[in-house]
Each structure stands twice: as structure tokens, then as C-alpha cells.
Amino acid sequence: MSAPQFYALFVGIDTYLPPVPPLDGCVNDMRAMRDYIKRSVAPENLHIEVLENEQATRMNVVQKFEEHLTQATEN
């Protein structure tokens, strides 16, 4: 029996278009959670995707759900 696989999508956004003011710490928080998961799961079982700031468009988030997270099964 193979080890369970762990799939994750981490999204952190600090920068927004005006008039929305920038946030401070969202990307750092996301990176901290990502790093915690990386320390907690064996690398060969870990499948992580990361979107930060401008990369985190609606289209990219939907694409990562469809292409990355749908690979996850019950294990």
C-alpha cells in the first residue's frame, strides 16, 4: 500500500488594485503555512502549488483547482 499523497494550493495576496489598500502579512502567513506543511509531510508525498499576489487571478486559482487539486483521491 502506498503512502497517502498530500495536495495543497496556497494563495497569498497582499497587493490589490486601487482603491483597495495593500495588506501586510497575507503572503508571509501563506508561506509560513506552506513551510509548516513541508516540514510535516514527506517530500515524495507532497504536491504543492503556490499563487502569490498578481499570480492569484481568478483564472489561475480555478485552473489550479481543476488541474492540481483534482488529482487528490481518498488517500
PQR file with spaces between the fields and no chain letter, atoms N, CA, C, O and H, PARSE charges and radii, in Angstrom:
ATOM       1  N    MET     1       0.843   -1.189    0.000 -0.4000 1.5000
ATOM       2  CA   MET     1       0.000    0.000    0.000 -0.0000 2.0000
ATOM       3  C    MET     1       0.885    1.247    0.000  0.5500 1.7000
ATOM       4  O    MET     1       1.809    1.356    0.805 -0.5500 1.4000
ATOM       5  N    SER     2       0.608    2.156   -0.875 -0.4000 1.5000
ATOM       6  CA   SER     2       1.416    3.367   -0.977 -0.0000 2.0000
ATOM       7  C    SER     2       0.979    4.394    0.066  0.5500 1.7000
ATOM       8  O    SER     2      -0.155    4.383    0.546 -0.5500 1.4000
ATOM       9  H    SER     2      -0.144    2.068   -1.529  0.4000 1.0000
ATOM      10  N    ALA     3       1.903    5.267    0.394 -0.4000 1.5000
ATOM      11  CA   ALA     3       1.617    6.304    1.385 -0.0000 2.0000
ATOM      12  C    ALA     3       0.612    7.305    0.829  0.5500 1.7000
ATOM      13  O    ALA     3       0.596    7.565   -0.374 -0.5500 1.4000
ATOM      14  H    ALA     3       2.824    5.276    0.004  0.4000 1.0000
ATOM      15  N    PRO     4      -0.221    7.864    1.693 -0.5600 1.5000
ATOM      16  CA   PRO     4      -1.159    8.897    1.248  0.2800 2.0000
ATOM      17  C    PRO     4      -0.425   10.086    0.646  0.5500 1.7000
ATOM      18  O    PRO     4       0.654   10.466    1.102 -0.5500 1.4000
ATOM      19  N    GLN     5      -1.016   10.653   -0.363 -0.4000 1.5000
ATOM      20  CA   GLN     5      -0.467   11.827   -1.025 -0.0000 2.0000
ATOM      21  C    GLN     5      -1.178   13.070   -0.483  0.5500 1.7000
ATOM      22  O    GLN     5      -2.366   13.028   -0.163 -0.5500 1.4000
ATOM      23  H    GLN     5      -1.892   10.344   -0.733  0.4000 1.0000
ATOM      24  N    PHE     6      -0.445   14.154   -0.388 -0.4000 1.5000
ATOM      25  CA   PHE     6      -0.974   15.397    0.157 -0.0000 2.0000
ATOM      26  C    PHE     6      -0.927   16.460   -0.929  0.5500 1.7000
ATOM      27  O    PHE     6       0.149   16.814   -1.409 -0.5500 1.4000
ATOM      28  H    PHE     6       0.520   14.188   -0.648  0.4000 1.0000
ATOM      29  N    TYR     7      -2.090   16.968   -1.316 -0.4000 1.5000
ATOM      30  CA   TYR     7      -2.195   18.020   -2.327 -0.0000 2.0000
ATOM      31  C    TYR     7      -2.648   19.305   -1.654  0.5500 1.7000
ATOM      32  O    TYR     7      -3.576   19.296   -0.845 -0.5500 1.4000
ATOM      33  H    TYR     7      -2.965   16.680   -0.926  0.4000 1.0000
ATOM      34  N    ALA     8      -1.996   20.405   -1.987 -0.4000 1.5000
ATOM      35  CA   ALA     8      -2.353   21.689   -1.394 -0.0000 2.0000
ATOM      36  C    ALA     8      -2.164   22.806   -2.401  0.5500 1.7000
ATOM      37  O    ALA     8      -1.259   22.778   -3.236 -0.5500 1.4000
ATOM      38  H    ALA     8      -1.243   20.413   -2.644  0.4000 1.0000
ATOM      39  N    LEU     9      -3.038   23.783   -2.299 -0.4000 1.5000
ATOM      40  CA   LEU     9      -2.925   25.020   -3.069 -0.0000 2.0000
ATOM      41  C    LEU     9      -2.864   26.157   -2.062  0.5500 1.7000
ATOM      42  O    LEU     9      -3.802   26.357   -1.291 -0.5500 1.4000
ATOM      43  H    LEU     9      -3.773   23.805   -1.622  0.4000 1.0000
ATOM      44  N    PHE    10      -1.773   26.898   -2.066 -0.4000 1.5000
ATOM      45  CA   PHE    10      -1.599   28.017   -1.162 -0.0000 2.0000
ATOM      46  C    PHE    10      -1.710   29.310   -1.950  0.5500 1.7000
ATOM      47  O    PHE    10      -1.045   29.487   -2.970 -0.5500 1.4000
ATOM      48  H    PHE    10      -1.011   26.736   -2.693  0.4000 1.0000
ATOM      49  N    VAL    11      -2.560   30.214   -1.465 -0.4000 1.5000
ATOM      50  CA   VAL    11      -2.782   31.503   -2.124 -0.0000 2.0000
ATOM      51  C    VAL    11      -2.572   32.602   -1.094  0.5500 1.7000
ATOM      52  O    VAL    11      -3.181   32.593   -0.025 -0.5500 1.4000
ATOM      53  H    VAL    11      -3.100   30.070   -0.635  0.4000 1.0000
ATOM      54  N    GLY    12      -1.707   33.546   -1.428 -0.4000 1.5000
ATOM      55  CA   GLY    12      -1.470   34.698   -0.566 -0.0000 2.0000
ATOM      56  C    GLY    12      -1.480   35.970   -1.380  0.5500 1.7000
ATOM      57  O    GLY    12      -0.773   36.085   -2.381 -0.5500 1.4000
ATOM      58  H    GLY    12      -1.212   33.554   -2.297  0.4000 1.0000
ATOM      59  N    ILE    13      -2.289   36.932   -0.947 -0.4000 1.5000
ATOM      60  CA   ILE    13      -2.416   38.194   -1.687 -0.0000 2.0000
ATOM      61  C    ILE    13      -2.240   39.365   -0.725  0.5500 1.7000
ATOM      62  O    ILE    13      -3.010   39.525    0.221 -0.5500 1.4000
ATOM      63  H    ILE    13      -2.863   36.839   -0.134  0.4000 1.0000
ATOM      64  N    ASP    14      -1.231   40.168   -0.976 -0.4000 1.5000
ATOM      65  CA   ASP    14      -1.018   41.410   -0.237 -0.0000 2.0000
ATOM      66  C    ASP    14      -1.340   42.623   -1.099  0.5500 1.7000
ATOM      67  O    ASP    14      -1.750   43.662   -0.581 -0.5500 1.4000
ATOM      68  H    ASP    14      -0.605   40.037   -1.745  0.4000 1.0000
ATOM      69  N    THR    15      -1.158   42.498   -2.408 -0.4000 1.5000
ATOM      70  CA   THR    15      -1.315   43.654   -3.298 -0.0000 2.0000
ATOM      71  C    THR    15      -2.622   43.560   -4.071  0.5500 1.7000
ATOM      72  O    THR    15      -2.947   42.536   -4.671 -0.5500 1.4000
ATOM      73  H    THR    15      -0.825   41.654   -2.829  0.4000 1.0000
ATOM      74  N    TYR    16      -3.355   44.658   -4.035 -0.4000 1.5000
ATOM      75  CA   TYR    16      -4.624   44.762   -4.743 -0.0000 2.0000
ATOM      76  C    TYR    16      -4.612   46.025   -5.587  0.5500 1.7000
ATOM      77  O    TYR    16      -3.804   46.926   -5.364 -0.5500 1.4000
ATOM      78  H    TYR    16      -3.091   45.490   -3.547  0.4000 1.0000
ATOM      79  N    LEU    17      -5.494   46.080   -6.536 -0.4000 1.5000
ATOM      80  CA   LEU    17      -5.622   47.280   -7.360 -0.0000 2.0000
ATOM      81  C    LEU    17      -6.345   48.358   -6.572  0.5500 1.7000
ATOM      82  O    LEU    17      -7.229   48.055   -5.770 -0.5500 1.4000
ATOM      83  H    LEU    17      -6.151   45.348   -6.717  0.4000 1.0000
ATOM      84  N    PRO    18      -5.972   49.633   -6.797 -0.5600 1.5000
ATOM      85  CA   PRO    18      -6.678   50.732   -6.145  0.2800 2.0000
ATOM      86  C    PRO    18      -8.164   50.676   -6.518  0.5500 1.7000
ATOM      87  O    PRO    18      -8.500   50.303   -7.642 -0.5500 1.4000
ATOM      88  N    PRO    19      -9.011   51.023   -5.638 -0.5600 1.5000
ATOM      89  CA   PRO    19      -8.795   51.760   -4.388  0.2800 2.0000
ATOM      90  C    PRO    19      -8.557   50.853   -3.169  0.5500 1.7000
ATOM      91  O    PRO    19      -8.511   51.349   -2.043 -0.5500 1.4000
ATOM      92  N    VAL    20      -8.407   49.563   -3.368 -0.4000 1.5000
ATOM      93  CA   VAL    20      -8.192   48.665   -2.241 -0.0000 2.0000
ATOM      94  C    VAL    20      -6.759   48.845   -1.733  0.5500 1.7000
ATOM      95  O    VAL    20      -5.809   48.687   -2.500 -0.5500 1.4000
ATOM      96  H    VAL    20      -8.444   49.161   -4.283  0.4000 1.0000
ATOM      97  N    PRO    21      -6.599   49.169   -0.466 -0.5600 1.5000
ATOM      98  CA   PRO    21      -5.246   49.355    0.062  0.2800 2.0000
ATOM      99  C    PRO    21      -4.527   48.010    0.178  0.5500 1.7000
ATOM     100  O    PRO    21      -5.167   46.974    0.358 -0.5500 1.4000
ATOM     101  N    PRO    22      -3.206   48.028    0.074 -0.5600 1.5000
ATOM     102  CA   PRO    22      -2.458   46.777    0.207  0.2800 2.0000
ATOM     103  C    PRO    22      -2.567   46.228    1.629  0.5500 1.7000
ATOM     104  O    PRO    22      -2.729   46.976    2.593 -0.5500 1.4000
ATOM     105  N    LEU    23      -2.475   44.928    1.729 -0.4000 1.5000
ATOM     106  CA   LEU    23      -2.448   44.273    3.024 -0.0000 2.0000
ATOM     107  C    LEU    23      -1.009   43.989    3.401  0.5500 1.7000
ATOM     108  O    LEU    23      -0.107   44.113    2.573 -0.5500 1.4000
ATOM     109  H    LEU    23      -2.343   44.320    0.946  0.4000 1.0000
ATOM     110  N    ASP    24      -0.799   43.617    4.623 -0.4000 1.5000
ATOM     111  CA   ASP    24       0.551   43.345    5.087 -0.0000 2.0000
ATOM     112  C    ASP    24       0.539   42.043    5.869  0.5500 1.7000
ATOM     113  O    ASP    24      -0.036   41.970    6.955 -0.5500 1.4000
ATOM     114  H    ASP    24      -1.532   43.516    5.296  0.4000 1.0000
ATOM     115  N    GLY    25       1.171   41.017    5.320 -0.4000 1.5000
ATOM     116  CA   GLY    25       1.300   39.772    6.062 -0.0000 2.0000
ATOM     117  C    GLY    25       0.600   38.567    5.479  0.5500 1.7000
ATOM     118  O    GLY    25       0.872   37.444    5.903 -0.5500 1.4000
ATOM     119  H    GLY    25       1.638   41.075    4.438  0.4000 1.0000
ATOM     120  N    CYS    26      -0.284   38.755    4.528 -0.4000 1.5000
ATOM     121  CA   CYS    26      -1.002   37.602    3.961 -0.0000 2.0000
ATOM     122  C    CYS    26      -0.041   36.638    3.268  0.5500 1.7000
ATOM     123  O    CYS    26      -0.130   35.425    3.462 -0.5500 1.4000
ATOM     124  H    CYS    26      -0.505   39.667    4.184  0.4000 1.0000
ATOM     125  N    VAL    27       0.864   37.166    2.471 -0.4000 1.5000
ATOM     126  CA   VAL    27       1.827   36.312    1.777 -0.0000 2.0000
ATOM     127  C    VAL    27       2.755   35.639    2.792  0.5500 1.7000
ATOM     128  O    VAL    27       3.068   34.456    2.658 -0.5500 1.4000
ATOM     129  H    VAL    27       0.936   38.150    2.313  0.4000 1.0000
ATOM     130  N    ASN    28       3.190   36.382    3.793 -0.4000 1.5000
ATOM     131  CA   ASN    28       4.044   35.785    4.826 -0.0000 2.0000
ATOM     132  C    ASN    28       3.316   34.676    5.573  0.5500 1.7000
ATOM     133  O    ASN    28       3.907   33.634    5.857 -0.5500 1.4000
ATOM     134  H    ASN    28       2.936   37.343    3.902  0.4000 1.0000
ATOM     135  N    ASP    29       2.040   34.883    5.896 -0.4000 1.5000
ATOM     136  CA   ASP    29       1.256   33.854    6.575 -0.0000 2.0000
ATOM     137  C    ASP    29       1.121   32.615    5.707  0.5500 1.7000
ATOM     138  O    ASP    29       1.255   31.491    6.191 -0.5500 1.4000
ATOM     139  H    ASP    29       1.560   35.730    5.666  0.4000 1.0000
ATOM     140  N    MET    30       0.854   32.824    4.420 -0.4000 1.5000
ATOM     141  CA   MET    30       0.721   31.697    3.496 -0.0000 2.0000
ATOM     142  C    MET    30       2.033   30.921    3.415  0.5500 1.7000
ATOM     143  O    MET    30       2.031   29.690    3.437 -0.5500 1.4000
ATOM     144  H    MET    30       0.745   33.737    4.027  0.4000 1.0000
ATOM     145  N    ARG    31       3.134   31.625    3.323 -0.4000 1.5000
ATOM     146  CA   ARG    31       4.442   30.964    3.252 -0.0000 2.0000
ATOM     147  C    ARG    31       4.743   30.192    4.541  0.5500 1.7000
ATOM     148  O    ARG    31       5.317   29.104    4.495 -0.5500 1.4000
ATOM     149  H    ARG    31       3.136   32.625    3.305  0.4000 1.0000
ATOM     150  N    ALA    32       4.360   30.747    5.670 -0.4000 1.5000
ATOM     151  CA   ALA    32       4.575   30.055    6.949 -0.0000 2.0000
ATOM     152  C    ALA    32       3.780   28.759    6.987  0.5500 1.7000
ATOM     153  O    ALA    32       4.292   27.733    7.436 -0.5500 1.4000
ATOM     154  H    ALA    32       3.893   31.630    5.708  0.4000 1.0000
ATOM     155  N    MET    33       2.542   28.790    6.524 -0.4000 1.5000
ATOM     156  CA   MET    33       1.725   27.572    6.499 -0.0000 2.0000
ATOM     157  C    MET    33       2.300   26.565    5.508  0.5500 1.7000
ATOM     158  O    MET    33       2.353   25.371    5.800 -0.5500 1.4000
ATOM     159  H    MET    33       2.126   29.623    6.160  0.4000 1.0000
ATOM     160  N    ARG    34       2.726   27.034    4.350 -0.4000 1.5000
ATOM     161  CA   ARG    34       3.357   26.160    3.366 -0.0000 2.0000
ATOM     162  C    ARG    34       4.593   25.486    3.951  0.5500 1.7000
ATOM     163  O    ARG    34       4.785   24.280    3.792 -0.5500 1.4000
ATOM     164  H    ARG    34       2.683   28.005    4.113  0.4000 1.0000
ATOM     165  N    ASP    35       5.422   26.265    4.623 -0.4000 1.5000
ATOM     166  CA   ASP    35       6.642   25.715    5.206 -0.0000 2.0000
ATOM     167  C    ASP    35       6.337   24.714    6.316  0.5500 1.7000
ATOM     168  O    ASP    35       7.041   23.714    6.463 -0.5500 1.4000
ATOM     169  H    ASP    35       5.266   27.244    4.753  0.4000 1.0000
ATOM     170  N    TYR    36       5.298   24.976    7.092 -0.4000 1.5000
ATOM     171  CA   TYR    36       4.882   24.032    8.131 -0.0000 2.0000
ATOM     172  C    TYR    36       4.477   22.696    7.501  0.5500 1.7000
ATOM     173  O    TYR    36       4.880   21.633    7.973 -0.5500 1.4000
ATOM     174  H    TYR    36       4.726   25.788    6.973  0.4000 1.0000
ATOM     175  N    ILE    37       3.689   22.758    6.450 -0.4000 1.5000
ATOM     176  CA   ILE    37       3.248   21.532    5.757 -0.0000 2.0000
ATOM     177  C    ILE    37       4.460   20.817    5.164  0.5500 1.7000
ATOM     178  O    ILE    37       4.545   19.591    5.225 -0.5500 1.4000
ATOM     179  H    ILE    37       3.361   23.621    6.067  0.4000 1.0000
ATOM     180  N    LYS    38       5.386   21.565    4.598 -0.4000 1.5000
ATOM     181  CA   LYS    38       6.590   20.952    4.010 -0.0000 2.0000
ATOM     182  C    LYS    38       7.423   20.217    5.060  0.5500 1.7000
ATOM     183  O    LYS    38       8.057   19.206    4.758 -0.5500 1.4000
ATOM     184  H    LYS    38       5.317   22.561    4.549  0.4000 1.0000
ATOM     185  N    ARG    39       7.422   20.727    6.289 -0.4000 1.5000
ATOM     186  CA   ARG    39       8.152   20.054    7.367 -0.0000 2.0000
ATOM     187  C    ARG    39       7.382   18.847    7.908  0.5500 1.7000
ATOM     188  O    ARG    39       7.972   17.957    8.519 -0.5500 1.4000
ATOM     189  H    ARG    39       6.908   21.548    6.534  0.4000 1.0000
ATOM     190  N    SER    40       6.081   18.818    7.687 -0.4000 1.5000
ATOM     191  CA   SER    40       5.219   17.796    8.289 -0.0000 2.0000
ATOM     192  C    SER    40       4.916   16.617    7.383  0.5500 1.7000
ATOM     193  O    SER    40       4.472   15.573    7.861 -0.5500 1.4000
ATOM     194  H    SER    40       5.601   19.541    7.190  0.4000 1.0000
ATOM     195  N    VAL    41       5.146   16.762    6.085 -0.4000 1.5000
ATOM     196  CA   VAL    41       4.800   15.726    5.112 -0.0000 2.0000
ATOM     197  C    VAL    41       6.062   15.344    4.337  0.5500 1.7000
ATOM     198  O    VAL    41       6.842   16.209    3.936 -0.5500 1.4000
ATOM     199  H    VAL    41       5.507   17.610    5.697  0.4000 1.0000
ATOM     200  N    ALA    42       6.249   14.064    4.136 -0.4000 1.5000
ATOM     201  CA   ALA    42       7.411   13.590    3.377 -0.0000 2.0000
ATOM     202  C    ALA    42       7.391   14.188    1.967  0.5500 1.7000
ATOM     203  O    ALA    42       6.344   14.205    1.320 -0.5500 1.4000
ATOM     204  H    ALA    42       5.616   13.361    4.461  0.4000 1.0000
ATOM     205  N    PRO    43       8.532   14.676    1.490 -0.5600 1.5000
ATOM     206  CA   PRO    43       8.583   15.342    0.189  0.2800 2.0000
ATOM     207  C    PRO    43       8.015   14.509   -0.960  0.5500 1.7000
ATOM     208  O    PRO    43       7.373   15.053   -1.859 -0.5500 1.4000
ATOM     209  N    GLU    44       8.244   13.201   -0.936 -0.4000 1.5000
ATOM     210  CA   GLU    44       7.744   12.367   -2.032 -0.0000 2.0000
ATOM     211  C    GLU    44       6.219   12.225   -2.025  0.5500 1.7000
ATOM     212  O    GLU    44       5.634   11.755   -3.001 -0.5500 1.4000
ATOM     213  H    GLU    44       8.765   12.760   -0.206  0.4000 1.0000
ATOM     214  N    ASN    45       5.577   12.630   -0.926 -0.4000 1.5000
ATOM     215  CA   ASN    45       4.116   12.543   -0.813 -0.0000 2.0000
ATOM     216  C    ASN    45       3.442   13.904   -0.913  0.5500 1.7000
ATOM     217  O    ASN    45       2.222   14.009   -0.793 -0.5500 1.4000
ATOM     218  H    ASN    45       6.052   13.011   -0.133  0.4000 1.0000
ATOM     219  N    LEU    46       4.229   14.932   -1.128 -0.4000 1.5000
ATOM     220  CA   LEU    46       3.731   16.297   -1.070 -0.0000 2.0000
ATOM     221  C    LEU    46       3.657   16.919   -2.460  0.5500 1.7000
ATOM     222  O    LEU    46       4.617   16.877   -3.230 -0.5500 1.4000
ATOM     223  H    LEU    46       5.221   14.847   -1.225  0.4000 1.0000
ATOM     224  N    HIS    47       2.512   17.488   -2.759 -0.4000 1.5000
ATOM     225  CA   HIS    47       2.266   18.135   -4.054 -0.0000 2.0000
ATOM     226  C    HIS    47       1.678   19.517   -3.771  0.5500 1.7000
ATOM     227  O    HIS    47       0.493   19.649   -3.464 -0.5500 1.4000
ATOM     228  H    HIS    47       1.732   17.521   -2.133  0.4000 1.0000
ATOM     229  N    ILE    48       2.513   20.532   -3.878 -0.4000 1.5000
ATOM     230  CA   ILE    48       2.112   21.895   -3.521 -0.0000 2.0000
ATOM     231  C    ILE    48       2.149   22.794   -4.743  0.5500 1.7000
ATOM     232  O    ILE    48       3.054   22.717   -5.574 -0.5500 1.4000
ATOM     233  H    ILE    48       3.475   20.425   -4.127  0.4000 1.0000
ATOM     234  N    GLU    49       1.147   23.642   -4.826 -0.4000 1.5000
ATOM     235  CA   GLU    49       1.134   24.744   -5.791 -0.0000 2.0000
ATOM     236  C    GLU    49       0.961   26.030   -4.994  0.5500 1.7000
ATOM     237  O    GLU    49       0.259   26.049   -3.983 -0.5500 1.4000
ATOM     238  H    GLU    49       0.412   23.705   -4.151  0.4000 1.0000
ATOM     239  N    VAL    50       1.598   27.102   -5.448 -0.4000 1.5000
ATOM     240  CA   VAL    50       1.563   28.383   -4.752 -0.0000 2.0000
ATOM     241  C    VAL    50       1.216   29.478   -5.742  0.5500 1.7000
ATOM     242  O    VAL    50       1.764   29.535   -6.842 -0.5500 1.4000
ATOM     243  H    VAL    50       2.168   27.087   -6.269  0.4000 1.0000
ATOM     244  N    LEU    51       0.302   30.346   -5.340 -0.4000 1.5000
ATOM     245  CA   LEU    51      -0.016   31.549   -6.104 -0.0000 2.0000
ATOM     246  C    LEU    51       0.121   32.746   -5.175  0.5500 1.7000
ATOM     247  O    LEU    51      -0.486   32.789   -4.105 -0.5500 1.4000
ATOM     248  H    LEU    51      -0.144   30.300   -4.446  0.4000 1.0000
ATOM     249  N    GLU    52       0.929   33.720   -5.599 -0.4000 1.5000
ATOM     250  CA   GLU    52       1.151   34.923   -4.795 -0.0000 2.0000
ATOM     251  C    GLU    52       0.790   36.162   -5.591  0.5500 1.7000
ATOM     252  O    GLU    52       1.090   36.277   -6.779 -0.5500 1.4000
ATOM     253  H    GLU    52       1.422   33.684   -6.468  0.4000 1.0000
ATOM     254  N    ASN    53       0.144   37.075   -4.909 -0.4000 1.5000
ATOM     255  CA   ASN    53      -0.178   38.395   -5.431 -0.0000 2.0000
ATOM     256  C    ASN    53      -0.730   38.344   -6.857  0.5500 1.7000
ATOM     257  O    ASN    53      -1.807   37.789   -7.075 -0.5500 1.4000
ATOM     258  H    ASN    53      -0.100   36.982   -3.944  0.4000 1.0000
ATOM     259  N    GLU    54      -0.016   38.910   -7.825 -0.4000 1.5000
ATOM     260  CA   GLU    54      -0.538   39.018   -9.187 -0.0000 2.0000
ATOM     261  C    GLU    54      -0.822   37.669   -9.833  0.5500 1.7000
ATOM     262  O    GLU    54      -1.634   37.592  -10.756 -0.5500 1.4000
ATOM     263  H    GLU    54       0.859   39.361   -7.647  0.4000 1.0000
ATOM     264  N    GLN    55      -0.171   36.603   -9.371 -0.4000 1.5000
ATOM     265  CA   GLN    55      -0.419   35.267   -9.923 -0.0000 2.0000
ATOM     266  C    GLN    55      -1.794   34.739   -9.520  0.5500 1.7000
ATOM     267  O    GLN    55      -2.342   33.856  -10.180 -0.5500 1.4000
ATOM     268  H    GLN    55       0.488   36.666   -8.622  0.4000 1.0000
ATOM     269  N    ALA    56      -2.344   35.279   -8.443 -0.4000 1.5000
ATOM     270  CA   ALA    56      -3.577   34.740   -7.864 -0.0000 2.0000
ATOM     271  C    ALA    56      -4.819   35.340   -8.519  0.5500 1.7000
ATOM     272  O    ALA    56      -5.696   35.877   -7.843 -0.5500 1.4000
ATOM     273  H    ALA    56      -1.898   35.996   -7.908  0.4000 1.0000
ATOM     274  N    THR    57      -4.875   35.239   -9.828 -0.4000 1.5000
ATOM     275  CA   THR    57      -6.076   35.692  -10.535 -0.0000 2.0000
ATOM     276  C    THR    57      -7.162   34.634  -10.391  0.5500 1.7000
ATOM     277  O    THR    57      -6.881   33.481  -10.062 -0.5500 1.4000
ATOM     278  H    THR    57      -4.163   34.802  -10.377  0.4000 1.0000
ATOM     279  N    ARG    58      -8.378   35.027  -10.634 -0.4000 1.5000
ATOM     280  CA   ARG    58      -9.486   34.063  -10.580 -0.0000 2.0000
ATOM     281  C    ARG    58      -9.213   32.905  -11.521  0.5500 1.7000
ATOM     282  O    ARG    58      -9.409   31.744  -11.161 -0.5500 1.4000
ATOM     283  H    ARG    58      -8.607   35.963  -10.901  0.4000 1.0000
ATOM     284  N    MET    59      -8.761   33.220  -12.728 -0.4000 1.5000
ATOM     285  CA   MET    59      -8.490   32.192  -13.730 -0.0000 2.0000
ATOM     286  C    MET    59      -7.421   31.209  -13.240  0.5500 1.7000
ATOM     287  O    MET    59      -7.574   29.997  -13.397 -0.5500 1.4000
ATOM     288  H    MET    59      -8.602   34.163  -13.021  0.4000 1.0000
ATOM     289  N    ASN    60      -6.345   31.726  -12.651 -0.4000 1.5000
ATOM     290  CA   ASN    60      -5.278   30.846  -12.175 -0.0000 2.0000
ATOM     291  C    ASN    60      -5.719   29.982  -10.998  0.5500 1.7000
ATOM     292  O    ASN    60      -5.357   28.808  -10.918 -0.5500 1.4000
ATOM     293  H    ASN    60      -6.220   32.710  -12.523  0.4000 1.0000
ATOM     294  N    VAL    61      -6.499   30.556  -10.086 -0.4000 1.5000
ATOM     295  CA   VAL    61      -6.995   29.773   -8.954 -0.0000 2.0000
ATOM     296  C    VAL    61      -7.907   28.654   -9.454  0.5500 1.7000
ATOM     297  O    VAL    61      -7.769   27.510   -9.020 -0.5500 1.4000
ATOM     298  H    VAL    61      -6.794   31.510  -10.151  0.4000 1.0000
ATOM     299  N    VAL    62      -8.825   28.961  -10.349 -0.4000 1.5000
ATOM     300  CA   VAL    62      -9.707   27.935  -10.914 -0.0000 2.0000
ATOM     301  C    VAL    62      -8.891   26.870  -11.636  0.5500 1.7000
ATOM     302  O    VAL    62      -9.160   25.678  -11.489 -0.5500 1.4000
ATOM     303  H    VAL    62      -8.938   29.890  -10.702  0.4000 1.0000
ATOM     304  N    GLN    63      -7.904   27.289  -12.409 -0.4000 1.5000
ATOM     305  CA   GLN    63      -7.050   26.343  -13.140 -0.0000 2.0000
ATOM     306  C    GLN    63      -6.319   25.405  -12.176  0.5500 1.7000
ATOM     307  O    GLN    63      -6.253   24.202  -12.426 -0.5500 1.4000
ATOM     308  H    GLN    63      -7.686   28.257  -12.529  0.4000 1.0000
ATOM     309  N    LYS    64      -5.774   25.932  -11.089 -0.4000 1.5000
ATOM     310  CA   LYS    64      -5.078   25.083  -10.113 -0.0000 2.0000
ATOM     311  C    LYS    64      -6.041   24.107   -9.443  0.5500 1.7000
ATOM     312  O    LYS    64      -5.671   22.965   -9.169 -0.5500 1.4000
ATOM     313  H    LYS    64      -5.828   26.909  -10.886  0.4000 1.0000
ATOM     314  N    PHE    65      -7.260   24.541   -9.177 -0.4000 1.5000
ATOM     315  CA   PHE    65      -8.258   23.611   -8.643 -0.0000 2.0000
ATOM     316  C    PHE    65      -8.497   22.481   -9.633  0.5500 1.7000
ATOM     317  O    PHE    65      -8.495   21.309   -9.259 -0.5500 1.4000
ATOM     318  H    PHE    65      -7.561   25.469   -9.399  0.4000 1.0000
ATOM     319  N    GLU    66      -8.702   22.837  -10.893 -0.4000 1.5000
ATOM     320  CA   GLU    66      -9.031   21.837  -11.903 -0.0000 2.0000
ATOM     321  C    GLU    66      -7.866   20.912  -12.235  0.5500 1.7000
ATOM     322  O    GLU    66      -8.068   19.710  -12.410 -0.5500 1.4000
ATOM     323  H    GLU    66      -8.704   23.790  -11.197  0.4000 1.0000
ATOM     324  N    GLU    67      -6.659   21.445  -12.323 -0.4000 1.5000
ATOM     325  CA   GLU    67      -5.510   20.652  -12.758 -0.0000 2.0000
ATOM     326  C    GLU    67      -4.727   20.022  -11.605  0.5500 1.7000
ATOM     327  O    GLU    67      -4.179   18.930  -11.751 -0.5500 1.4000
ATOM     328  H    GLU    67      -6.494   22.421  -12.181  0.4000 1.0000
ATOM     329  N    HIS    68      -4.677   20.695  -10.482 -0.4000 1.5000
ATOM     330  CA   HIS    68      -3.836   20.206   -9.383 -0.0000 2.0000
ATOM     331  C    HIS    68      -4.661   19.489   -8.309  0.5500 1.7000
ATOM     332  O    HIS    68      -4.417   18.319   -8.014 -0.5500 1.4000
ATOM     333  H    HIS    68      -5.123   21.583  -10.364  0.4000 1.0000
ATOM     334  N    LEU    69      -5.615   20.178   -7.740 -0.4000 1.5000
ATOM     335  CA   LEU    69      -6.342   19.606   -6.614 -0.0000 2.0000
ATOM     336  C    LEU    69      -7.222   18.434   -6.992  0.5500 1.7000
ATOM     337  O    LEU    69      -7.512   17.585   -6.150 -0.5500 1.4000
ATOM     338  H    LEU    69      -5.813   21.129   -7.980  0.4000 1.0000
ATOM     339  N    THR    70      -7.650   18.371   -8.228 -0.4000 1.5000
ATOM     340  CA   THR    70      -8.482   17.233   -8.643 -0.0000 2.0000
ATOM     341  C    THR    70      -7.700   15.944   -8.774  0.5500 1.7000
ATOM     342  O    THR    70      -8.295   14.888   -8.985 -0.5500 1.4000
ATOM     343  H    THR    70      -7.414   19.061   -8.912  0.4000 1.0000
ATOM     344  N    GLN    71      -6.376   15.998   -8.656 -0.4000 1.5000
ATOM     345  CA   GLN    71      -5.559   14.784   -8.634 -0.0000 2.0000
ATOM     346  C    GLN    71      -5.689   14.036   -7.326  0.5500 1.7000
ATOM     347  O    GLN    71      -5.389   12.845   -7.250 -0.5500 1.4000
ATOM     348  H    GLN    71      -5.892   16.856   -8.485  0.4000 1.0000
ATOM     349  N    ALA    72      -6.138   14.738   -6.290 -0.4000 1.5000
ATOM     350  CA   ALA    72      -6.281   14.115   -4.972 -0.0000 2.0000
ATOM     351  C    ALA    72      -7.395   13.073   -5.005  0.5500 1.7000
ATOM     352  O    ALA    72      -8.452   13.280   -5.602 -0.5500 1.4000
ATOM     353  H    ALA    72      -6.382   15.706   -6.352  0.4000 1.0000
ATOM     354  N    THR    73      -7.130   11.967   -4.355 -0.4000 1.5000
ATOM     355  CA   THR    73      -8.134   10.921   -4.213 -0.0000 2.0000
ATOM     356  C    THR    73      -8.405   10.729   -2.731  0.5500 1.7000
ATOM     357  O    THR    73      -7.965   11.534   -1.911 -0.5500 1.4000
ATOM     358  H    THR    73      -6.271   11.800   -3.870  0.4000 1.0000
ATOM     359  N    GLU    74      -9.125    9.673   -2.380 -0.4000 1.5000
ATOM     360  CA   GLU    74      -9.452    9.456   -0.973 -0.0000 2.0000
ATOM     361  C    GLU    74      -8.218    9.206   -0.125  0.5500 1.7000
ATOM     362  O    GLU    74      -8.274    9.367    1.095 -0.5500 1.4000
ATOM     363  H    GLU    74      -9.482    9.018   -3.046  0.4000 1.0000
ATOM     364  N    ASN    75      -7.117    8.822   -0.726 -0.4000 1.5000
ATOM     365  CA   ASN    75      -5.882    8.646    0.023 -0.0000 2.0000
ATOM     366  C    ASN    75      -4.928    9.792   -0.221  0.5500 1.7000
ATOM     367  O    ASN    75      -3.829    9.810    0.334 -0.5500 1.4000
ATOM     368  H    ASN    75      -7.071    8.691   -1.717  0.4000 1.0000
